[in-house]
């Protein structure tokens, strides 16, 4: 265990303020409960604080023991927070500030000010790029799922519309509450219109691709990860949140299909076929760039984040097809990829003293089974219960395999400061 850091001029309250702000930042930037709590306990220990922390997706409780009178007379902070979202640039900046404070290069007050300065408004260019990335990711996923040229173009256009809705909802609480249902309804209507009056497209494939960014695959994976680490309250709450997002997406899609029937449209279906290798590679490159933008990585980290997306996809193919780990009952490709991504991300963090999340999060994004959960609920809503249950079991198998791979990867190469 590292010895506490003695910071000249720092009092008890200044140290607790810094740790509290640091915990709030890690929560806001998408850190899971077990990683956040372990990181904060380590930092508090280095600052000579006795801190107990309890985190969940919508808040935190931090209790600091008084250095003279003990735990019963300390400071307790109860903080209400919105569920965090991935922001790799600010996560890396937060980690760097903490390292500077612990290394004695920055005073506590300056470190606290630097953390609060991360709240600067998002520039308009970043919002426009985020909208564009919704369209790019949708078209890339449609190509990977085997859509024809008309389907790829349709998915890109609808993804752009979804991006406009998502960015607009960030400043409008009422729209934000219904975002997934509205986006799914609009996407279904637009796909049906194209398939009815323009050109045949694989309708369900395009709907999935158009909504892929809104699907809570990463949230489901984090929830199972927290449950596996025995953070039962946080894992259950996060799982429930993901389930509600899937339900809203499913309701919007089913409602859209009902409107299509009422309007008398007759969508013309086109079969989805496996993409050719050049198309697959181009789609991977486009999706890697889109996810680098959507995860809000710093520009200098774009190559790293894009390479991580390709790494996760490549390890999945290697484990599932080359090494023959795939089977109907075991998602071996996801397990192998999760283990490889976790080990490589931890090695990167230890070697370069930066957050392993820069590799781990984008590395698993194409592996998380958000679309499978959406399909399973869609089948149930359409009263094809047995097919829905079968897809649900496939979803659970993929989730367990991916999380198990991440756990084994953490055993192979321990993480650095847990983030």
Buried (B, 14 or more C-beta within 10 A) or exposed (E): EEEEBEBEEBEBEBBBBBBBBBBBBBBBBBBBBBBBBBBBBBBBBBBBBBBBBBBBBBBBEBBBBEEEEEEEEBBEBEBEBEBBBBBBBBBBBBBBBBBBBBEEEBBBBEBBEBBEEBEEEEEEEEBEBBBBBBBBBBBBBBBBBBBBEBBBBBBBBBBBBBBBBBBBBBEEEEBBEBBBBBBBBBBBBBBBBBBBEEBBBBBBBBBBBBBBBBBBBBBBBBBBBBBBBEBEBBBBBBBEBBBEBBBBBBBBBBBBBEEBEEEEBEBEEBEBEEBEEEBBEBBBBBBBBBBBBBBBBBEEBBEBBBBBBBBBBBBBBBBBEEEEBBEEEBBBBBBBBBBBBBBBBBBBBBEEEBBBBBBBBBBBBBBBBBBBBBBBBBBBBBEEEEBBEEBBEBBBBBBBBBBBBBBBBBEEBEBBBBB
